[in-house]
């Protein structure tokens, strides 16, 4: 994505798109990170000369390098089964309540902490001289320099959210060597310049600027909130990340039990949020149905009355790929609800379940953080899904402002622009977004009682 930023302008253009196809090997599910890097180089070449490059991506996963800086195998995918049961290993060394008090990160089997516990005793980890989170790995291959960007590092469950530094006591008790990680960097820090062979491959030279390399941190930085606005956010895509932007972490026992996480954001902010399975549920159904186009599914879902059947969209049972329509139907039956029997009913079940999960997370976050909100900002790919936007407004009983769709890319670009003196602080970045990006407002409608009834049909929350 190429961004052009000025005092009254913020434009984004797609330069190149390439697939991300994980590969299942005998040892498990792996990322084709070399294929992704090739796509990055192709994208930079298509983008043409630029003033700065910033890299963001997903959290928790990493690549290991040997003492000579060579990659030790393809990085493990967070959906790989190798972390199953690792929480018991962790909690035997650091009880769950102490782990949360020290790191503020929700329990999730995908966290880097559990991945490293699963890797203990392996020849690959024993041979490793360096660990680079995925965006840091791509930046390293572009520049030859190494760093650990803080917003993404917070997803490892090895950072103290109060200080923004490593949680050494936790790592020591778990036997995790923090020396594997290069020094911490913050959004806006210099990240080096393109290496000679990269300049030759792309046709230009430019600095790499450290951005909020966790894509959700970049997306939250691009929430178009007005000055003084009390807002919640829903960052949508494969996952739905739902929560609040706070000045400090919430580390209470109630917060831990509710499985809220305290990830770090731009300018010392805390992304107090809950992970929900997101549009992964629909993506997997589309794969099962061999349906490449979401539009007919949304049309079919719009004529289905709802919320008829709902499932817990944060249930780890939906984490793994495969048989998603059947698993959703089974979950409905297990909850004493009608099982969807058509594609439209299954799609409506997913969208209603996501809207309900958004409602639950926003309501719970407000109580736990004592931080009331007046509006929900929905950013990311689902801003194009009018039905989900309206259902979220209806379920939450709050107006939903949808947009921008490419929030992560815009947050990435704006942090680069700020580092190079083009825009001001976080409030200034958001003011520019409000003035330049197309936004759609959805007002809540319908009977809120049906959502209260749906909430009672689903355990947890």
C-alpha positions as CSV (number, residue, x, y, z in Angstrom):
1,X,0.0,0.0,0.0
2,X,1.3,3.5,-0.9
3,X,0.2,6.4,1.2
4,X,0.4,10.0,0.3
5,X,0.2,12.4,3.3
6,X,0.0,16.2,3.5
7,X,-1.5,18.8,5.8
8,X,-4.9,18.3,4.3
9,X,-4.5,15.1,2.3
10,X,-4.4,11.4,3.1
11,X,-4.6,9.0,0.2
12,X,-4.0,5.2,0.0
13,X,-3.4,3.2,-3.1
14,X,-3.0,-0.5,-3.4
15,X,0.3,-1.2,-5.3
16,X,0.4,-5.0,-5.2
17,X,-1.5,-7.9,-3.7
18,X,-0.2,-11.5,-3.2
19,X,-1.5,-14.6,-1.5
20,X,-0.6,-15.8,2.0
21,X,-0.9,-19.6,1.9
22,X,0.3,-21.5,5.0
23,X,1.9,-24.9,4.3
24,X,1.3,-28.1,6.3
25,X,4.5,-30.1,6.7
26,X,5.2,-33.3,8.6
27,X,6.2,-31.2,11.6
28,X,3.0,-29.1,11.5
29,X,1.4,-26.0,10.0
30,X,4.0,-23.4,8.9
31,X,4.1,-19.9,7.3
32,X,5.6,-19.6,3.8
33,X,7.6,-16.6,5.0
34,X,10.0,-16.7,2.0
35,X,7.0,-16.5,-0.3
36,X,5.7,-13.5,1.7
37,X,9.1,-11.8,1.5
38,X,9.1,-12.3,-2.2
39,X,5.7,-10.7,-2.4
40,X,7.0,-7.7,-0.3
41,X,9.8,-7.2,-2.8
42,X,7.4,-7.3,-5.7
43,X,5.2,-4.9,-3.9
44,X,8.0,-2.4,-3.2
45,X,9.0,-2.6,-6.9
46,X,5.4,-1.9,-8.0
47,X,5.1,1.0,-5.5
48,X,8.0,2.8,-7.1
49,X,10.2,5.3,-5.3
50,X,8.9,6.2,-1.8
51,X,10.2,8.4,1.0
52,X,9.8,5.7,3.7
53,X,8.8,2.1,4.2
54,X,7.0,0.6,7.3
55,X,6.2,-3.0,8.0
56,X,3.2,-4.2,10.0
57,X,1.7,-7.7,10.3
58,X,0.1,-10.2,12.7
59,X,1.3,-10.8,16.2
60,X,2.7,-13.7,18.3
61,X,4.6,-15.7,15.5
62,X,8.3,-15.5,14.9
63,X,11.3,-16.7,13.0
64,X,14.5,-18.1,14.5
65,X,17.9,-17.2,13.1
66,X,21.1,-19.1,13.8
67,X,24.4,-17.4,14.9
68,X,25.1,-16.5,11.2
69,X,21.7,-14.9,10.8
70,X,20.2,-17.7,8.7
71,X,16.6,-18.6,9.1
72,X,16.1,-21.9,10.9
73,X,13.1,-23.4,9.0
74,X,9.8,-21.9,8.1
75,X,8.1,-20.2,11.1
76,X,5.3,-22.1,12.9
77,X,1.8,-20.9,12.4
78,X,-0.2,-19.9,15.5
79,X,-3.0,-22.3,14.5
80,X,-0.6,-25.2,14.8
81,X,-1.5,-27.7,17.5
82,X,1.9,-27.7,19.1
83,X,0.8,-25.4,21.9
84,X,-2.1,-27.5,23.2
85,X,-1.8,-28.1,26.9
86,X,1.1,-25.6,27.3
87,X,-0.9,-23.5,29.7
88,X,-0.6,-26.2,32.3
89,X,3.2,-26.2,31.9
90,X,3.2,-22.4,32.3
91,X,0.9,-22.2,35.2
92,X,2.9,-24.9,37.1
93,X,5.8,-22.4,37.0
94,X,3.9,-19.1,37.2
95,X,0.3,-19.3,38.5
96,X,-2.2,-17.8,36.1
97,X,-3.1,-14.9,38.4
98,X,0.5,-13.9,38.8
99,X,1.2,-14.3,35.1
100,X,-1.7,-11.9,34.3
101,X,-0.7,-9.4,37.0
102,X,2.8,-9.3,35.5
103,X,1.9,-9.1,31.8
104,X,-1.8,-8.2,31.5
105,X,-2.2,-10.5,28.5
106,X,-5.2,-12.7,28.0
107,X,-4.8,-16.5,28.1
108,X,-4.6,-17.8,24.5
109,X,-2.8,-20.9,23.3
110,X,-1.4,-18.9,20.4
111,X,0.7,-16.5,22.5
112,X,4.5,-16.5,21.9
113,X,5.0,-17.6,25.5
114,X,3.3,-20.9,24.9
115,X,4.9,-21.3,21.5
116,X,8.3,-21.0,23.2
117,X,7.4,-23.5,25.9
118,X,6.4,-25.9,23.2
119,X,9.7,-25.4,21.4
120,X,11.8,-26.0,24.6
121,X,14.1,-29.0,24.1
122,X,14.0,-28.8,20.3
123,X,17.1,-28.7,18.2
124,X,15.8,-25.7,16.4
125,X,15.5,-23.6,19.5
126,X,18.8,-24.8,20.8
127,X,20.5,-23.6,17.6
128,X,18.8,-20.2,17.7
129,X,20.8,-17.1,18.2
130,X,18.0,-14.6,17.6
131,X,14.2,-14.5,17.6
132,X,12.4,-12.0,15.3
133,X,8.7,-11.5,15.3
134,X,7.3,-11.7,11.8
135,X,7.2,-7.9,10.9
136,X,10.7,-7.5,12.5
137,X,11.9,-10.4,10.4
138,X,10.7,-8.8,7.2
139,X,12.3,-5.5,8.2
140,X,15.5,-7.3,9.0
141,X,15.7,-8.8,5.6
142,X,15.1,-5.4,4.1
143,X,17.7,-3.5,6.1
144,X,20.0,-6.0,7.8
145,X,19.2,-4.4,11.2
146,X,17.4,-6.1,14.1
147,X,14.9,-4.8,16.6
148,X,11.8,-5.9,18.5
149,X,8.9,-3.4,18.0
150,X,7.1,-2.8,21.3
151,X,3.4,-3.0,20.3
152,X,4.0,-6.4,18.7
153,X,6.3,-7.5,21.6
154,X,3.4,-6.9,24.0
155,X,1.5,-9.8,22.3
156,X,4.2,-12.3,23.3
157,X,3.0,-12.2,27.0
158,X,6.5,-11.4,28.0
159,X,6.2,-7.6,28.4
160,X,5.2,-5.6,31.5
161,X,2.5,-3.2,30.3
162,X,3.1,-0.8,33.1
163,X,6.7,-0.1,32.1
164,X,6.9,-1.2,28.4
165,X,9.9,-3.4,29.2
166,X,10.5,-7.1,29.4
167,X,8.9,-9.1,32.3
168,X,12.2,-10.7,33.3
169,X,10.8,-12.5,36.4
170,X,8.2,-14.3,34.3
171,X,10.7,-15.2,31.6
172,X,13.2,-16.5,34.1
173,X,10.6,-18.8,35.8
174,X,9.5,-20.2,32.5
175,X,13.0,-20.8,31.3
176,X,12.6,-18.4,28.3
177,X,15.8,-16.6,27.3
178,X,15.0,-13.0,26.6
179,X,18.4,-12.5,25.1
180,X,17.0,-14.1,22.0
181,X,15.1,-10.9,21.3
182,X,16.9,-7.9,19.9
183,X,16.5,-4.5,21.6
184,X,13.0,-3.0,21.8
185,X,12.0,-0.3,19.4
186,X,9.0,2.1,19.5
187,X,6.8,3.4,16.7
188,X,8.6,6.2,14.9
189,X,12.1,4.9,15.6
190,X,14.5,4.6,12.7
191,X,14.7,1.1,11.3
192,X,17.7,1.3,8.9
193,X,17.9,1.7,5.1
194,X,17.3,-0.7,2.3
195,X,20.2,-3.0,1.7
196,X,22.1,-2.8,-1.6
197,X,20.6,-6.0,-3.0
198,X,17.1,-4.8,-1.9
199,X,17.7,-1.5,-3.7
200,X,18.7,-3.4,-6.8
201,X,15.5,-5.6,-6.6
202,X,13.1,-2.7,-5.9
203,X,14.7,0.1,-8.0
204,X,15.0,2.7,-5.2
205,X,16.6,3.6,-1.8
206,X,14.6,4.6,1.3
207,X,14.7,4.4,5.0
208,X,12.6,1.9,6.9
209,X,10.7,3.6,9.7
210,X,9.5,1.5,12.7
211,X,5.7,1.6,12.9
212,X,3.2,0.0,15.2
213,X,4.1,-3.3,13.7
214,X,1.2,-5.2,15.2
215,X,-1.5,-4.6,12.7
216,X,-4.2,-4.0,15.3
217,X,-2.0,-1.3,17.0
218,X,-1.7,0.4,13.6
219,X,-5.5,0.0,13.0
220,X,-6.3,1.5,16.4
221,X,-4.0,4.4,15.7
222,X,-6.2,5.0,12.6
223,X,-9.5,5.1,14.5
224,X,-11.1,8.4,13.3
225,X,-12.2,9.5,16.7
226,X,-13.0,13.2,17.3
227,X,-11.2,15.1,20.0
228,X,-12.6,14.2,23.4
229,X,-14.8,11.4,22.0
230,X,-15.5,8.5,24.3
231,X,-15.2,5.5,22.0
232,X,-14.9,1.8,21.8
233,X,-13.4,0.1,18.7
234,X,-13.9,-3.0,16.7
235,X,-10.9,-3.9,14.5
236,X,-12.3,-6.4,12.0
237,X,-10.8,-9.0,9.8
238,X,-9.9,-12.6,10.3
239,X,-10.2,-11.7,14.0
240,X,-12.4,-9.1,15.7
241,X,-10.4,-7.1,18.3
242,X,-12.9,-5.3,20.5
243,X,-12.1,-2.9,23.3
244,X,-11.0,0.5,24.5
245,X,-8.0,2.8,24.3
246,X,-6.7,3.5,27.8
247,X,-3.8,5.4,29.5
248,X,-2.8,2.4,31.6
249,X,-3.5,-1.3,32.0
250,X,-6.3,-3.0,33.9
251,X,-4.7,-5.9,35.8
252,X,-7.4,-6.9,38.2
253,X,-8.6,-10.4,38.9
254,X,-11.9,-9.7,37.3
255,X,-10.2,-8.6,34.1
256,X,-8.2,-11.8,34.0
257,X,-11.3,-14.0,34.5
258,X,-13.0,-12.0,31.7
259,X,-9.9,-12.8,29.5
260,X,-9.2,-9.2,28.5
261,X,-5.8,-8.3,27.3
262,X,-3.6,-5.2,27.7
263,X,-1.6,-4.8,24.6
264,X,0.4,-1.7,24.0
265,X,-0.4,1.0,21.4
266,X,1.1,4.2,20.0
267,X,2.3,6.9,22.4
268,X,2.1,4.8,25.5
269,X,-1.6,3.9,25.1
270,X,-3.0,0.5,26.1
271,X,-5.2,-1.5,23.8
272,X,-7.6,-3.0,26.4
273,X,-9.4,-5.6,24.3
274,X,-10.8,-9.0,23.8
275,X,-10.0,-11.3,20.9
276,X,-13.0,-12.7,19.1
277,X,-12.8,-15.3,16.3
278,X,-14.0,-12.7,13.7
279,X,-14.7,-13.3,10.0
280,X,-12.5,-16.4,10.1
281,X,-15.7,-18.2,10.8
282,X,-17.2,-17.0,7.5
283,X,-14.0,-17.4,5.6
284,X,-13.8,-21.0,6.6
285,X,-17.4,-21.6,5.6
286,X,-16.8,-20.1,2.2
287,X,-13.8,-22.4,1.8
288,X,-16.0,-25.4,2.7
289,X,-18.6,-24.2,0.2
290,X,-16.1,-23.3,-2.5
291,X,-17.8,-19.9,-2.6
292,X,-15.3,-17.1,-3.6
293,X,-17.8,-14.2,-3.4
294,X,-19.3,-13.1,-0.1
295,X,-22.0,-10.9,-1.7
296,X,-24.6,-13.6,-2.4
297,X,-24.1,-15.0,1.1
298,X,-24.8,-11.6,2.6
299,X,-27.9,-11.2,0.5
300,X,-29.2,-14.6,1.6
301,X,-28.4,-13.7,5.3
302,X,-30.2,-10.4,5.1
303,X,-33.6,-12.1,4.5
304,X,-33.1,-14.5,7.4
305,X,-34.8,-13.4,10.6
306,X,-32.4,-13.0,13.5
307,X,-30.9,-13.4,16.0
308,X,-32.3,-16.9,15.6
309,X,-29.3,-19.0,16.6
310,X,-26.0,-17.7,18.0
311,X,-22.7,-19.2,19.1
312,X,-19.8,-18.0,21.3
313,X,-17.6,-16.4,18.7
314,X,-14.7,-16.3,21.2
315,X,-14.8,-20.1,21.8
316,X,-11.3,-21.6,21.0
317,X,-13.2,-24.6,19.6
318,X,-13.5,-22.5,16.4
319,X,-9.7,-21.8,16.2
320,X,-8.7,-24.7,14.0
321,X,-9.5,-24.9,10.2
322,X,-11.9,-27.3,8.7
323,X,-15.6,-28.3,8.7
324,X,-16.7,-24.9,10.0
325,X,-20.4,-25.1,8.9
326,X,-20.8,-28.4,10.6
327,X,-19.1,-27.2,13.8
328,X,-21.3,-24.1,13.9
329,X,-24.4,-26.3,13.5
330,X,-23.1,-28.7,16.2
331,X,-22.6,-25.7,18.6
332,X,-26.1,-24.5,18.0
333,X,-27.6,-27.9,18.7
334,X,-25.5,-28.3,21.8
335,X,-26.9,-25.0,23.0
336,X,-30.5,-26.1,22.4
337,X,-30.9,-23.8,19.4
338,X,-32.0,-24.6,15.8
339,X,-29.0,-25.6,13.7
340,X,-28.6,-23.6,10.5
341,X,-29.5,-25.7,7.4
342,X,-28.7,-23.3,4.6
343,X,-25.8,-21.1,3.6
344,X,-27.9,-18.0,4.3
345,X,-28.8,-19.2,7.8
346,X,-25.2,-20.2,8.6
347,X,-24.0,-16.8,7.4
348,X,-26.7,-15.0,9.5
349,X,-25.7,-17.1,12.5
350,X,-22.1,-16.0,12.1
351,X,-22.9,-12.3,11.7
352,X,-25.4,-12.3,14.7
353,X,-22.9,-14.2,16.8
354,X,-20.2,-11.6,16.0
355,X,-22.5,-8.7,16.7
356,X,-23.4,-10.3,20.0
357,X,-19.7,-10.9,20.8
358,X,-19.0,-7.2,20.0
359,X,-21.8,-6.2,22.4
360,X,-20.5,-8.4,25.2
361,X,-16.9,-7.3,24.9
362,X,-17.8,-3.6,24.8
363,X,-20.2,-3.8,27.7
364,X,-17.7,-5.8,29.8
365,X,-14.7,-3.6,28.9
366,X,-16.6,-0.5,30.1
367,X,-17.4,-2.1,33.5
368,X,-13.9,-3.5,34.1
369,X,-12.1,-0.3,33.1
370,X,-14.7,2.1,34.5
371,X,-14.6,3.8,31.1
372,X,-18.0,4.5,29.6
373,X,-18.3,5.1,25.8
374,X,-20.8,6.8,23.6
375,X,-19.9,5.5,20.1
376,X,-18.3,2.4,18.5
377,X,-15.7,2.8,15.8
378,X,-15.6,-0.2,13.5
379,X,-12.5,-0.3,11.3
380,X,-11.1,-2.8,8.9
381,X,-12.5,-5.1,6.2
382,X,-15.9,-5.5,7.7
383,X,-16.7,-1.8,7.3
384,X,-17.8,-3.0,3.8
385,X,-20.3,-5.5,5.4
386,X,-23.3,-3.2,5.9
387,X,-25.3,-6.0,7.6
388,X,-22.6,-6.7,10.2
389,X,-22.2,-2.9,10.9
390,X,-26.0,-2.5,11.5
391,X,-26.2,-5.6,13.6
392,X,-23.4,-4.4,15.8
393,X,-25.1,-1.1,16.3
394,X,-28.4,-2.9,17.1
395,X,-26.8,-5.3,19.5
396,X,-24.7,-2.7,21.3
397,X,-27.4,-0.1,21.4
398,X,-24.8,2.5,20.3
399,X,-24.1,4.3,17.1
400,X,-21.4,2.6,15.0
401,X,-19.1,4.7,12.8
402,X,-17.7,2.4,10.1
403,X,-14.4,3.2,8.4
404,X,-11.7,3.3,7.3
405,X,-11.5,-0.1,5.7
406,X,-7.7,-0.1,5.4
407,X,-7.1,1.1,9.0
408,X,-3.9,-0.9,9.6
409,X,-2.3,0.5,6.4
410,X,-3.4,4.0,7.3
411,X,-2.0,3.8,10.8
412,X,1.2,2.5,9.4
413,X,1.5,5.4,7.0
414,X,0.6,8.0,9.5
415,X,3.2,6.9,12.0
416,X,5.8,7.1,9.2
417,X,4.5,10.5,8.2
418,X,4.7,11.7,11.8
419,X,8.3,10.4,12.1
420,X,9.2,12.5,9.1
421,X,7.5,15.6,10.3
422,X,4.5,15.6,8.0
423,X,1.7,15.3,10.7
424,X,1.5,15.9,14.4
425,X,0.5,13.9,17.4
426,X,-2.0,11.0,17.7
427,X,-4.9,13.5,18.0
428,X,-3.6,15.3,14.8
429,X,-3.4,12.0,13.0
430,X,-7.0,11.2,13.8
431,X,-8.2,14.7,12.9
432,X,-6.7,14.2,9.5
433,X,-8.5,10.8,9.2
434,X,-11.9,12.4,10.1
435,X,-11.4,15.1,7.4
436,X,-10.2,12.8,4.6
437,X,-11.7,9.3,5.0
438,X,-15.2,8.2,4.0
439,X,-17.1,7.2,7.1
440,X,-20.6,5.7,7.5
441,X,-22.7,6.1,10.6
442,X,-25.2,3.4,11.7
443,X,-27.8,4.2,14.3
444,X,-29.1,1.4,16.6
445,X,-32.6,0.1,15.6
446,X,-35.0,-2.7,16.5
447,X,-35.8,-4.3,19.8
448,X,-32.8,-4.6,22.1
449,X,-34.7,-7.3,24.0
450,X,-34.0,-9.8,21.3
451,X,-30.3,-9.3,21.9
452,X,-30.6,-9.6,25.6
453,X,-32.4,-12.9,25.0
454,X,-29.7,-14.0,22.6
455,X,-27.1,-13.2,25.2
456,X,-28.8,-15.5,27.7
457,X,-28.7,-18.4,25.2
458,X,-24.9,-18.4,24.9
459,X,-22.7,-19.3,27.9
460,X,-19.7,-17.2,28.9
461,X,-19.2,-13.7,27.8
